[in-house]
Amino acid sequence: MPAHGFSPILDIKRSERALEVFGNMFTAKYTNLLDTLEPHNIDCTAFFRLLSRYNGTKTKLLALSRDKTPLPKSLDNYDRRMAKEKVNIEMQNTY
């Protein structure tokens, strides 16, 4: 467990609980995303590749879906989160 490396400065039990909560939240969000993509026969590899270079232009991502309805809402949410976190495209592409 990575938290053990920081054991002199962290409470191990609290860190393990935090990682468990994060893991559960991540799994829920990822499952929700996959549940959005699957009914529209969207290639997840292509979707994540395009999303990693997403610059606010939805055209290429929407082209992956037969039904254009659910993705714009998801992408609008993504736009708001990126703006809230002040992540710009140059910074996003450095990860």
N, C-alpha and C positions, 0 to 999 in steps of 0.2 A: 504494500500500500504506500503510495507516494507521501502520504501525510506523516509516515514514520520518520522520514528524513528531516522533518521540521519539529520533531518531538520535543526538543529543548524549549521551543517557544510556543508550541500549540498544545491545546488539550486534545489528545488523540481521539477520545470518544466523541467529542464535539465535532472534530474534523471528519471522522468517519460518518457521523450522522448527516453532516452537510453534504458530503460526497454522495451518500445514498439518496438524499432528497434531490440533488442535482441530477443524478442518474435517472430517477423516476420522472422528473420533469422533462429531461431531454428525450427519454423514450416516448413519453406521451406526445410531445410536439412532433417528433420524427414520424411516429405512427400516424398522427393526424395529417401530416404532409403527404405521406405515402397513400393514405386513404383518399386524399384529394386528387392525386395524380393517377392512381390505378384505374378508376372507372373511365378515364379519358384516353387510356392506352398510351400514356406518355412515357417515353424512354427516360428512366430516372437518370441514367448516366449523362445523356444529352442535356437534361434539365439542369442538373447540378453543375455541369460544365458551363452552360450559359449563365446560370445564376451567379457563378463565381466571378463573372465578368459583367454583371448586370450594371447598367448605367442609367436606369430609369426608363429606357426604351423597351417597351413590352413586346414589340413585334415578333422578335425571334422566339421568345418564350411562348407566346400565344400560338405561334405557328406549330408548336409541338402538339397542340390539343385539337381534337375534333370539335369539342364544345368549349367555346370561349368564355362562358359565364363564370365559373368559379375561380379561375386564375386571376382575373383582374382584381378581385377583392383581396386575394392573398398577396398579390404584388403591391397593392396599395398599402396593405398592412406592413409589408417589408419596407416600402419607401418611407413610411412614417417612422419605423424603428430605426432605419439608417439615419434619417434626419435627426431624430432624438439623440442618438448616440454620436452624432456628428462624424459619421464615417463617410469620407468622400471616396470617389472612385480610385484615385491614386493610392490612397491608403489601403483600400480594400484589395487592390491587386498586388500588394506587397506581401500578403500573407501566404 
